[in-house]
């Protein structure tokens, strides 16, 4: 625990006490240091700071190392600024309910705190900002959200920031679009494996292409299942498994990969700007088509639809493609070919694997 004093004590006070202890006047100190009496008076009265040069002079005249005097000045300035921003902390305490602070504590991203000022300060550090009002401006991404759900932008920003912090722990090679494209057929074959296996293998395969894949459980109020954005020169795909069904997981993954392949590094999708909605919808449609075609080729899908639909037929078709039958079932439901209730047994639920 870090101790933060509630009062800033200027180094001049310590100098005055030292002079009193030594029975020395300000004139005597001036004669010993070469500093003018006026300058010494200004330091003692808190009107001037202790520079490195002054600290070296005080070291010889009053004792204590130069570092001691420099640290007194440093601590004074830090405490002074910290106390000056206290009103801002109190002002922003009203924003705390907008952020999932308790959940961040559980996940180990911020420290437990009962004091609202401390909570605000912890969130500043978490987001890397100096005001919670800046949080909405720190993220610009393409994300998929639940239609009709009232979105809490602060919760979305929190979820995205968790992904960014996890990303910073990684060491990725240079991004290679060719390697990413080459890996796509191999990736979907993992869908038949157990989630505990494919979740780690996916991270490994994408990492080799310079793509970060991170699983971050969603926060209440986000409705976000996936996001993709560039950090420095590498893309980050972030999945939450908000919709915990296998087919949606794989579709979301390929959807985000589609943004990378189709829309490139310079494209920006602003999640909080309704004015950009038409642009986002167009890009979303393109990424949706990419995901659908990559998982099940249009040609094979059309041929499959010519046959009578049944669970056995779905399972056999998926086996022929070497993908999970839930992917086929989900595609059929989305296209209105079958009802969700008819294929529920083919769509297993997943848990977010970190």
N, C-alpha and C positions, 0 to 999 in steps of 0.2 A: 504494500500500500504506500502511495506517495503522499507525503505531508505537504499541504499547501497552506502557508500562513495566512491569517486573515488581516494582517497589517504589514504594509511595506515600510521597512526601516532603512532610511538612507545611510550610506556609509559615513556620511559626515557626522552622524550621531556617535559612531564608534570612535572616530578621530577625536571628537570633543571629550569623550570619556577617557581616552588614552592620554590626552594632554593633561587632564585633571589628575589622572593617576600618577603621571610622571612629574607633576608640578611644573609643567611647561606651558608657556603662553603661545599664542598664534604667531607672535613676532619671533619667538625662539624657533618655532617650526619653520618659519619663512627663512631664517638664517641657516638652518640645517639642510633645507631642501633646495633653496634657490627660487622657490615659488614666491610670488608676491603675497603680501598679507591680504590683499583684496581677493586674490584667487582662493587662498585658504579659507577665508571667511565665506566665500560663495559655496565651497564644498561643504563646509560645516553646516551651513544653512540650507543645504539641499538645492542650491541654485546651479551647481556645476557638478559634472560627473568625474569619476576617477578614470583616467585614461591609463593605458599600459605604462606610459612614461611616468605618470604620477605615482602609479603603484610601485615602480622600481625605486622612486625617491622615498616613498613612505616606508619601504622595506628597510632601508638603512637608518632612517630617522626615528621610526617608532617601533621597529621590529615586526615580526610576522613576515611571511613570504609575500612576494609580489602577487603570487597566485591567490593568496588569502584576500588581498585588497581588491583584486580584479573580480574574484567570485562574489565579494560583498556587493560590488556594483552590479554584477550580472544578476544576482538573486533579487536585488532591489528592483531593477528594471522589469524582470520577469513577473515578480509579485505585483508590481504597480499596474502593469498591463492586464494581468489576470483579474485584478480587482476592478479595473475599469470596465472590463467586459462582463462583469457580473450582472448588470442590468439587462444585457442582451440575453444572457442565459435564462433569467427569470421571465423575460418577455417571450422566449421561445418554448417555455415549459408548457404553454397551452397547445403546442403542436404535438406533444408526446403521444396522445391517444391515436394519432394518425399512423404511428409506426409500431410494428410488432416487436416491441422491446423485450417482452418476456420470452418470446420465441427465440430471439437473437441470443439471449442469455443461455437458454437451453442448448442452443447449437454451438455455444462457445465463441461467438463473435464479439460480444461485449460483456463487461463485468456486471455482476449483480449490484444494484444500487437502490437505495430507498429515497435519497435526496433527488428531487426533480432537476436541480441544476447539474448534478453529476450525471444524470441520465442524458441530458442534452449534450453535455461535454463529451460523453462516451459516443453518442451518435455522430457528433462532429468528427471524431477521430475515425469512426467506422466508415463514414462516407468520404473522409478526406476533404471536408469543407469547413468553413468558419461560420456557417449559418445554415439552419435547416431549410431556409427559404431558397437556398441554392440547389437543393437536392434534385428538384424536377428538371434542372437544366444540365445535369451531369450524364444523362443517358440518352442515346439516340440509336435505336435498334429496330429491327424487324421482329415482331413477336406475334404469336397466335393467341387470341383470347376468345373466351366463351361468348357467343353472341347473346346480347341482351343483358349481360351481367354488368352491374354497376361496378366499375373498376376503381380501386383505391390506388392512385398513382404513387403514393408514398410506399405502399406495400410492394408495388412492382419495382420501384427503384431499389428497395431493400433486397429483393430477390436477385435483381441483376447485380447489385454490388457484391453479394455473396459469391456469385459466379466469378466476378472480376478478381476478388481476393484469392479464390482458389486457383485461378488462372496464373496469378503471380507466383505461385509456388512451383509451377512447372518450368521445364526447360525443353522447348520445342525446336525441331530443325526448321529450316526455311520452308515456307508453304510451297507445295507443289500441286498445281491443279491437275497435272497429268497423273500423278500418283493417286490423287483423290478419285479421279474418274476410273482409273484402273482397279481401284479397290471396291467400287460399287457392286459388281456382281458377287464378289466374295462376301461382302457385308450382309446382304440379305439372306445368304445361306445360313447365317448364324441364328436366324429367327427360330429354327427348329430346336435350338439348344435351350437349356435351363437358363433363366435370367441371371443367376449367379455366375454363370460361365460367360454368356454373351456380353454382359454389361462391361466386364473387364476387357474382353477381347476387342470390343468396339473401340474402347479408349486407346488400346494399343495400335490398332490398324490405322485409325484416324491420326494418331500422334505421328506415325511414320510419314504421313502426308503433310505434317505441319499444322494439323487441325486439332484444337483442344475440344474434347467432349467432357462436359461436367454435369453431374446429376445433382440438382439442388431441389429438395422438396418445396412445393409452393407454399406461400403464406396466405392465410385467410384474406379474401378480398382481391386476390390477384387474378384468378381465372386464367392464368398463363400456363401453357403446357410446354412451350418451347421458345427459344430466342436464338438469334445468331447476330454476331457483330464482330468487328475487327478491333483488336487491341494491338497497337503497334503494327507489326507486319504479319500477324497470325490471326486466323479466325477462331472465334469461340462459339461453339454450339452448346447451349444450355438447355437441359431437359428437366422437367419437374415431375413427370408422370401424373399430371393433374387428372387426366382421364386414364385410369389404370387398366386399360385393355391393351392386349398385345398388338392388335392391328393398328390402333391409334398411335402407339409408341413408335412402331416402324414407319408409319406414314409421316409422323411429325419429324422423325430423324431425316428421312429422305426429303421432306419439304424444306428443311433448313439447309440441307446440302444443296438443294435446288437453288436457293438464294445465292449460295457461293458460286455455283457453276454458271448460273444464268445472269446474275446481276452484278457480280464482281465486287471489287474492294471499295469502289468509290460510292456505291449506292447507299443512301441513308433512308431509314424508315423511322419517322418520329412517332413514338407511341402515344404522346399526349396531345398531338396536334390534329384536331378534327379536319382542318383544312387539307391535310395530306391524305385524307381517307380514300379519295378516288384513286390516287396513285398507289396507295398500299393495296387496295383491292385488286388492281390490275396485276401487281407483282405477286400477290397471293395466289391469284388464279394460275399464273405461269408456274409458280412453285408447286401448286397442287397437281397440275398436269405432269410436271416432271416426276413427282413422287409416284403418282399412279402408274405412269409408263415404265418407270425403272423397276418397280416391284412386280408388276404384271404387264408384259408387253401388250400393246393394243391388239396386235394380230391374234395372239393366243387367247386373249380375253374375249374377242368377238367370236372366235371359233367355239369357245366354251359355252357361250350364251346360246348357241344354236341347239344345244342339248337340253333335255329336261333337267331342272335344278333339283338337287337332293343333297342331303348331308354327305352321303357316301360319294357322290359325284364331286362335291367340294373338296373332300379329303383326298380323293384320288388326283384331282387336278393340282392341288397344292403339292402333293407328293411328287408329281411329274415335274413341277417347277422347282422342287427342293426348297419350298418356303413353308412357313407355318400356315395351316388351314384358316386360322383366324384372319390372316391378311386377306384371303379370298372372300371370306364371309363378310368382313367389314366393307370391302369394296362393293359387294352385291347389295348390302344394306344401304350404303351411301347412295348408290345409283337407283335405289327403289326397286330392285329385282326381287328381294325377299324382305321379310320383316325381321327386326332385331330379335324378337322372341323366338323365331324359328331357328336361329343359329347361335343362340346364347351359349350353348355348350361348347362351341368351337372357339370362343373368344375368352381366353383366360385372363384373369386380373393380375397385374404386376405390382410390385412394390418398388419404390425408388431406391436404387442401390447407389450409395456414395462411395 
